[in-house]
């Protein structure tokens, strides 16, 4: 009987893994792809839709244009996994598996901050970006130059920086009366990274008239006020929270070893979890490396997806699995129409740089991914908007 491999998720991990599995298995096993959306979103460019919603059509690709005809696609929301029965439970049915790849991404972590989940936008999908855009339009229509709307972005990691930059882009493009603030509880933006890239990003944000507030954590959120630390208050009209990630509720009760605080699945160097029939990659997983897990980044998901298809095929064939080691190829972050690059392996020099080279590099990275999953024609069509 032919084995059935089920892939959960249509993000970088899921889409990349489907392509990898199709290449490696070549009909040797049945592949079933499950996602709550029938398209792949280039998530690291979704912030572009905050300033220009028309970009959405350039960064979303139907799954039918990505998968081979042999791969079955099921649109549905995953609500649970039963490893004893080898069944994925959907909101309207079930799917049986012999091998399962969990690549359903993550949800936003709110860290128990009172009122935050109720009042803040998040940026985990296309609808989120479009929702932020709609609220910016509404805020701009109600504000005046003498009484500007207050736009607050919480969390100054990659998503928060790019969101703040895109809000500033919207403000400048539409002459919107906005004050834009970026709030980070730690002492520096882009925490844990090199001082030079932190400084370059702060410089570009401040040049876009984004107020950068660091060193105090958000403690509570009311309907129109963000409370920072013990005493500070920051009024807002639109609030976006990008301050952390956690695993999906769908895996919370699955009998698979996981971080009990955030439900991300523990996976080894081979992506295999505590259940040998279940593999996990992308933001849904904590993938073992030398000391820290692989980062929850698009770059790591792309690399892992290329190898996990090989390993699932090897598991089916009862062959030894390959161990994967993440290779950091550098970082490129956009701040509106500008960008900052750091230690990028594609260029003949290292360090931090901006300007036209960084901007072009950001476009090239996005176009390469689009070409790999959807084709070169689609990459060329998307190029002007990256």
Rosetta blueprint (number, residue, H / E / L):
1 X L
2 X L
3 X L
4 X E
5 X E
6 X E
7 X E
8 X E
9 X L
10 X L
11 X L
12 X H
13 X H
14 X H
15 X H
16 X H
17 X H
18 X H
19 X H
20 X H
21 X H
22 X H
23 X H
24 X H
25 X H
26 X L
27 X L
28 X L
29 X L
30 X E
31 X E
32 X E
33 X E
34 X E
35 X E
36 X L
37 X L
38 X L
39 X E
40 X E
41 X E
42 X L
43 X H
44 X H
45 X H
46 X L
47 X L
48 X H
49 X H
50 X H
51 X H
52 X L
53 X H
54 X H
55 X H
56 X H
57 X H
58 X H
59 X H
60 X E
61 X E
62 X E
63 X H
64 X H
65 X H
66 X L
67 X L
68 X L
69 X L
70 X L
71 X L
72 X E
73 X E
74 X E
75 X E
76 X L
77 X L
78 X E
79 X E
80 X E
81 X E
82 X E
83 X L
84 X L
85 X L
86 X L
87 X E
88 X E
89 X E
90 X E
91 X L
92 X L
93 X E
94 X E
95 X E
96 X E
97 X L
98 X L
99 X E
100 X E
101 X E
102 X E
103 X L
104 X L
105 X L
106 X L
107 X E
108 X E
109 X L
110 X L
111 X L
112 X L
113 X L
114 X E
115 X L
116 X H
117 X H
118 X H
119 X H
120 X L
121 X E
122 X L
123 X L
124 X L
125 X L
126 X H
127 X H
128 X H
129 X H
130 X H
131 X H
132 X H
133 X H
134 X H
135 X H
136 X H
137 X H
138 X H
139 X H
140 X H
141 X H
142 X H
143 X L
144 X L
145 X L
146 X L
147 X L
148 X L
149 X E
150 X E
151 X E
152 X E
153 X E
154 X E
155 X L
156 X L
157 X L
158 X H
159 X H
160 X H
161 X H
162 X H
163 X H
164 X H
165 X H
166 X H
167 X H
168 X H
169 X H
170 X H
171 X H
172 X H
173 X H
174 X H
175 X L
176 X L
177 X L
178 X E
179 X E
180 X E
181 X E
182 X E
183 X E
184 X E
185 X L
186 X L
187 X L
188 X L
189 X L
190 X L
191 X L
192 X L
193 X L
194 X L
195 X H
196 X H
197 X H
198 X H
199 X H
200 X H
201 X H
202 X H
203 X H
204 X H
205 X H
206 X H
207 X H
208 X L
209 X L
210 X E
211 X E
212 X E
213 X E
214 X E
215 X L
216 X L
217 X L
218 X E
219 X E
220 X E
221 X E
222 X L
223 X L
224 X L
225 X E
226 X E
227 X E
228 X E
229 X L
230 X L
231 X L
232 X E
233 X E
234 X E
235 X E
236 X L
237 X L
238 X E
239 X E
240 X E
241 X E
242 X L
243 X L
244 X L
245 X E
246 X E
247 X L
248 X L
249 X H
250 X H
251 X H
252 X L
253 X L
254 X L
255 X L
256 X L
257 X L
258 X E
259 X L
260 X L
261 X L
262 X L
263 X L
264 X L
265 X E
266 X E
267 X E
268 X L
269 X L
270 X L
271 X L
272 X E
273 X L
274 X L
275 X L
276 X L
277 X L
278 X E
279 X E
280 X E
281 X L
282 X H
283 X H
284 X H
285 X E
286 X E
287 X E
288 X L
289 X L
290 X L
291 X L
292 X L
293 X L
294 X L
295 X L
296 X L
297 X L
298 X H
299 X H
300 X H
301 X H
302 X H
303 X H
304 X H
305 X H
306 X H
307 X H
308 X H
309 X H
310 X H
311 X H
312 X H
313 X H
314 X H
315 X H
316 X H
317 X L
318 X L
319 X L
320 X L
321 X L
322 X L
323 X L
324 X L
325 X L
326 X L
327 X L
328 X L
329 X L
330 X L
331 X E
332 X E
333 X E
334 X E
335 X E
336 X L
337 X L
338 X E
339 X E
340 X E
341 X E
342 X E
343 X L
344 X L
345 X L
346 X L
347 X L
348 X L
349 X L
350 X L
351 X L
352 X E
353 X E
354 X L
355 X H
356 X H
357 X H
358 X H
359 X H
360 X H
361 X H
362 X H
363 X H
364 X H
365 X H
366 X H
367 X H
368 X H
369 X H
370 X H
371 X H
372 X H
373 X H
374 X H
375 X L
376 X H
377 X H
378 X H
379 X H
380 X H
381 X H
382 X H
383 X H
384 X H
385 X H
386 X L
